[in-house]
């Protein structure tokens, strides 16, 4: 049984609106998500046992049963017991390039890569939609990470509507290595401060979703209009995260100042990003941020928007 190596891209949010509560305790969201070329590399290799073993070159990534990639493998074994009995377990090796705890779906994209990889290794022939349905049981970002590209995400983030691909824009991402933001805290803090703005009835919820589907951000994406996309960047979670984390606020402001297209915090943070139209523009922003924030704890990456999610590497 041949091994598989898969590229697992990170994602950023170009738009994140919290529109209400859900009966399952999550928030009802409308987001525009975008894959970027900053990516982990996940390798799956049969190990001749009935176990899955995880290894990773990043010391902060757990390699036990709490790892989302491991949970993805266990889920596949439970869903497809005959294939598991026939082919057995696998070693899951993760080369980590996406920063940990950064709001860039690093764990989710690794899990998505394991779902895709085991589908290939075990010759299951699953459709992309079937893999996404499995991913939704693991986490809200996993379905998007499977397909990647550009998409509207609704529900808790697992209901996807693809948009025309954006692959001509570049992004500069920055995160303080020692700083992390709890996603559950961010959403709970937003609920405590802004729940009075929540939509309460199904008709209004659907109206808010449709406004994004037919709204100016989707039009800007359809026209590949980077300047318009930059002006329409929006993230409700900035309202609670930025006041609580001054370094993130300062970095976000610098990104917005340095980019003619604009900048924003991605997801619940603490990663912030700036958009650029060319590699040269991105390089200039990268260097300006490094000069302005002469802090060895600050990590900076430059990436390109990409039109795909999990992608096997051709042997």
N, C-alpha and C positions, 0 to 999 in steps of 0.2 A: 504494500500500500504506500503510495508516494506521499512524501511530505508536502505541505503547502506553506508558502510565505505570503502574507497579505499586508498591504498598506492600509493603515487605519487613520484617516484624516481627523483632525480636530474640527470643531464647529464654533462659530460665533453667532450671536444674535444681532441682526440688523434692526429688529423691532421686537419689543416685549411689552405687552399690555396685559395687566391683570384685570379681569372683568367681573370676577365673582367667586363665590365658594362652590364647592362640589360636595355631593353627599358622601363621597369617599374620603373627605378630609383634605384633598388637594385643592389647588386653585384652578379655576377656569381661566385659560390663557389664550391669547392670540399672539403668535410669534412669527417672525420671518427669520429662518435659519439659513446659514451659509457654511458650506465646507471650505476649509483652507488647506494649503499644502503642507503645513506643519503636521507631521504624522508620526505615529508609532509604527513599528514593524512587528508583526505577530507571526510566529512560526508554529505550526502544528506538525508533530511527528509521532507516528504510532510507537508505543513503547512496549507492546507485548504483554501488558498487564490489564487488569480491570480497573485501573485507577487513572485519574488525571493529576498531573503534577505541574505546578506553575513555577516558573523562574522569571526573574526580572532584574535588569541591571540598575534599577533605581532603588536605593535602600528604603525609601518611604512607601513603596508599593508592597502591600501584604501578599504573601504567596500561599496563604492558607485558604480555608473555605469561605472567608469573607471577601475574597477577591471576586469582582464581578465577572471576570473572564472564566474563573473556575465555576462560578454559579451557572454561567451560560453552558459550559460543557456538561455539568450535571443535569441541567434541564434537558439537553439534547438526549442524554442517556435515558432519562425517564420518559421522554416523549417517543423515543424510537428504540425500545428495548431490544428488538430483534437485530437491528443494525449494531447496537452496542455489543451484544453477545457475539456477533460475527466478527466485528473488527476490533473490539476492545478499546482500551483507554489511549491517552495520548499525552505527550509532553507539550506544554504550552509555554513558549518562550517569548517574552515581551521585551523589545528594545524600546525604551521610553525616551521619546523626544518631546512629547506634549507635557508641559509642566503639571505637577500633581496639585490637586485642590485649587485649580485655577479658573473653574467655570467654563472650561473648553471641551467638556465631555470626554476627557481622556479615558476614564474607566469605562464609559458607555461604548466608545468606539472600539476598545479592545474586546469587550463582550460581543459586539456586533461581528468583529473579525472571527471570533471563535465559532459563532453560529454559522457564518458563511463557510469557514474552513471545514467544519465537521460535515456540513451538507455536501461539500465536494469530496472529502475523504471517504465518506460512507455511501457515496453515490445515491443520495436520497432524491435528488431531482426536485427540490422544493422551489416554488416560485418565490420571487422577491417579496410578494405580499405575505406569503406564509412565514417567511423568515422574520418579517417585520412583526407579525402577530406574536411569534415566540418572543421577540425582543421586547414587546410592550409589557410582558409579564416580568421582565427584569428591571426596567427603568424607563422613564418617560423619553429620554434622549436616544435610546437604543434604536428604535425604528428609523429615525432620521439618519443615524449614523450608518445604517445598512445601505441606504440608497444615496445619501449625500446630495450634493448639488445645492440648489436653491429651492426652498419650499416654505409654504405657510403651514404652521403647526397649530392645531387647536385642541380642545379638550384639556388634558393635563400636559399636552405636547406630543401625544402619540398619534393623533389624527392628522394625516399629511396630505397636502395638495401641492404637487410639484409646480414650480414656476420656471420660466425660461432661464437657462443656465447663465450665470455670471462668471466668466473666467478671464475677464480683461482688467480686473481691478487687483490691486495689491493692498496688503495690510501690514502694519507694524504693530506688534503686540508687546506689551510690557507687564511684568509682574514682579513684586518683591518676593524673593525666594522664601523668606521667613514668615510671610503674611498669608493667612488664609481667612476666608469668610464662610461661615456655616450657611449652607443653602436653606435648611429648615429655619434657622434663626431669621434670615433675611425675609422669607415669606411670612413668618409669624409676626415679625416687627411691622411689616407692611399691613397685615391684617389688623393689628392693634391700632395703627395710626390712621388707616384709610378705609376701613370696612364700610364706612358710611357712604362711600362712592360705589359700592358693589351693586351690580345689576342683580335683581332678585327673581325675575320671571323669565321663563323659557323664550318667550317672544322677543324680549329685549336682548337676551343673550345671543340669539340667532342674528338679530339686527347688527349687533356689534361685530360679530364674526364676518358678516357679509360686507360691512363697511371696509374692513381691511382687504378682503378679497377683491373688491372693486375700487379700492382707494388709491391715493397718489403714490404710495410706495410700490405697489404692484405695477402701476403704470410706468414708474421710473425704471424698475427692473426690466420690464418688457422692452423699453426703449434703450436699455444699456446706458442710462444717463447717470453717470457717477456723481455729478454735481448735485442732481436732485436727490439721489439716494442719500448722500451725505447730509443734506438739509433735513431729511425725514427720519434720521436715526432717532430711536426712542427706546428708553428702558425704564419702566416704572420703578424697578428695584433701586435705581440710583437715588430715589428719594429717601431711602432709609440707610443704604450702605455708605454713601458719600459723607453724610454728616457724622457717621460713627467711625469712619476711617479716613482721617485727614490726609494721610499719604496717598491714598487712592484718589481722593478728590483733587489733590494737587497734580498728580500724574495725568488724570483725565483732562484737566483744564489745559495742561501743556500739550497734550495730544491734539485737542481741538484747536489750539492756537497755531500749532505748527503745520496742520494739514489744511489745505484749501478745501478739501472735501468734508472735513469734520472728523470727530472722534467720539468714543463712547465707552462705557463699561460693558463687558459681555456677561450676560446671565447675571448670577448673583455675585460676580467678581471673584477675586480682586483684579483679574486681568482687565486692562483697558487697551483700546486699539485706536489707530488712526488709519484712515483710508488714503490711498494714493493711486494715481492713474498710470504711473510708469515705475519701473524699477529704480530709476534715478531719483524720483521724488521720494520713494520709500527709503532709499539709502540716506537721503538728506535728513528725513525725519528721524531715522534710526540714530544717526550721528548727533543730531541736535538734542535728542532726549538723553543720550549718553553723556553729552557735555553738560547739559543743564542739571542732571541728577547724577553727580559723580559719586554714586553709592555702589559698592561692590555687591550689595544684596539685590540690586535691581537687575533682572534678566530681561533681555530684549530679543525679539525674533522678527524676521521679515518673511512673509509668505505671500502666496498668490491665491486668489479665489480659485476653487476647482469645481468641476461639474460632476464629479463622481464621489461615491462613498467608498465602501470597502472594495478593494481591488486586488485580486491575486497577482502576484509577480510571475511573469512568464519565465519558465525554466530555460 
